[in-house]
Amino acid sequence: IDHILGHKSKLDKFKKIEIIPSIFSDHNALRLDLNYRRKTIKNSNIWRLNNTLLNNQQITEEIKKEIKICIETNENENITSQNLWDSIKAVLRGRFIAIQAHIKKQERNQINNLTLHLKQLEKEEMKNPRVSRRNEIIKIRAEINAKETIVEINKAKSCIRSLKDRSEEHTS
């Protein structure tokens, strides 16, 4: 009486809770306003395979070896085929995440190296202007812009995929 019980993980769903006073009873009514708006999640826990990784022959060979090692390591009379499959999926997911992180780190390093080289060229150009150096500066700026554009496009695609996944979850 005079209480509302709920799990703490659902507190964001409660907009307002109030006790409505009553002069005719020793019990009070409670009013609970729910917040129906969905909380937007920036970082989704949903992982999705980057299919472009499968176009790289070196990566596919590495994944094939990983699958073979997983099967050899885990296959025995005590493991069910479902558990074997689930363990292989978990290992491969981790491997793909590590590969993607390595690729992103390489891309960032390339952009950083190009930016440092560009700054050095610009300093030299200020001291001693040359047409060939200006052309190289223009070329490096274009390369940096292209690489940064690709990074931004990939971020946008990831956001779109995430939104699409969430909308499919809500409609099903």
Solvent accessible surface area in square Angstrom, and as a share of the most:
residue,aa,sasa,rsa
1,I,147,0.75
2,D,53,0.28
3,H,140,0.62
4,I,65,0.33
5,L,166,0.82
6,G,57,0.55
7,H,118,0.53
8,K,159,0.67
9,S,73,0.47
10,K,104,0.44
11,L,112,0.55
12,D,67,0.34
13,K,73,0.31
14,F,46,0.19
15,K,126,0.54
16,K,109,0.46
17,I,87,0.44
18,E,60,0.27
19,I,103,0.52
20,I,76,0.38
21,P,113,0.71
22,S,45,0.29
23,I,159,0.81
24,F,187,0.78
25,S,59,0.38
26,D,124,0.64
27,H,85,0.38
28,N,53,0.27
29,A,58,0.45
30,L,51,0.25
31,R,122,0.44
32,L,61,0.30
33,D,36,0.18
34,L,74,0.37
35,N,44,0.23
36,Y,183,0.70
37,R,185,0.67
38,R,160,0.58
39,K,144,0.61
40,T,124,0.72
41,I,98,0.50
42,K,195,0.82
43,N,130,0.67
44,S,39,0.25
45,N,146,0.75
46,I,85,0.43
47,W,90,0.31
48,R,118,0.43
49,L,54,0.27
50,N,48,0.25
51,N,104,0.53
52,T,90,0.52
53,L,10,0.05
54,L,78,0.39
55,N,129,0.66
56,N,67,0.34
57,Q,123,0.55
58,Q,138,0.61
59,I,13,0.07
60,T,27,0.16
61,E,69,0.31
62,E,51,0.23
63,I,14,0.07
64,K,122,0.52
65,K,133,0.56
66,E,39,0.18
67,I,59,0.30
68,K,128,0.54
69,I,100,0.51
70,C,8,0.05
71,I,63,0.32
72,E,116,0.52
73,T,102,0.59
74,N,43,0.22
75,E,107,0.48
76,N,78,0.40
77,E,158,0.71
78,N,128,0.66
79,I,47,0.24
80,T,76,0.44
81,S,95,0.61
82,Q,107,0.48
83,N,83,0.43
84,L,25,0.12
85,W,135,0.47
86,D,57,0.30
87,S,35,0.23
88,I,10,0.05
89,K,91,0.39
90,A,66,0.51
91,V,60,0.34
92,L,25,0.13
93,R,104,0.38
94,G,38,0.37
95,R,79,0.29
96,F,14,0.06
97,I,75,0.38
98,A,47,0.37
99,I,15,0.07
100,Q,43,0.19
101,A,56,0.43
102,H,105,0.47
103,I,45,0.23
104,K,101,0.43
105,K,117,0.50
106,Q,89,0.39
107,E,57,0.26
108,R,137,0.50
109,N,71,0.36
110,Q,87,0.39
111,I,22,0.11
112,N,84,0.43
113,N,94,0.48
114,L,31,0.15
115,T,42,0.25
116,L,118,0.59
117,H,74,0.33
118,L,20,0.10
119,K,113,0.48
120,Q,103,0.46
121,L,14,0.07
122,E,48,0.22
123,K,135,0.57
124,E,64,0.29
125,E,21,0.10
126,M,164,0.73
127,K,175,0.74
128,N,75,0.38
129,P,85,0.53
130,R,130,0.48
131,V,99,0.57
132,S,78,0.51
133,R,28,0.10
134,R,109,0.40
135,N,86,0.44
136,E,70,0.31
137,I,10,0.05
138,I,110,0.56
139,K,138,0.58
140,I,10,0.05
141,R,115,0.42
142,A,58,0.45
143,E,68,0.31
144,I,15,0.08
145,N,89,0.46
146,A,52,0.40
147,K,56,0.24
148,E,75,0.34
149,T,72,0.42
150,I,94,0.48
151,V,44,0.25
152,E,100,0.45
153,I,84,0.42
154,N,73,0.37
155,K,115,0.49
156,A,50,0.39
157,K,106,0.45
158,S,55,0.35
159,C,80,0.48
160,I,113,0.57
161,R,87,0.32
162,S,23,0.15
163,L,110,0.55
164,K,117,0.50
165,D,18,0.09
166,R,47,0.17
167,S,58,0.37
168,E,87,0.39
169,E,96,0.43
170,H,94,0.42
171,T,118,0.69
172,S,125,0.81
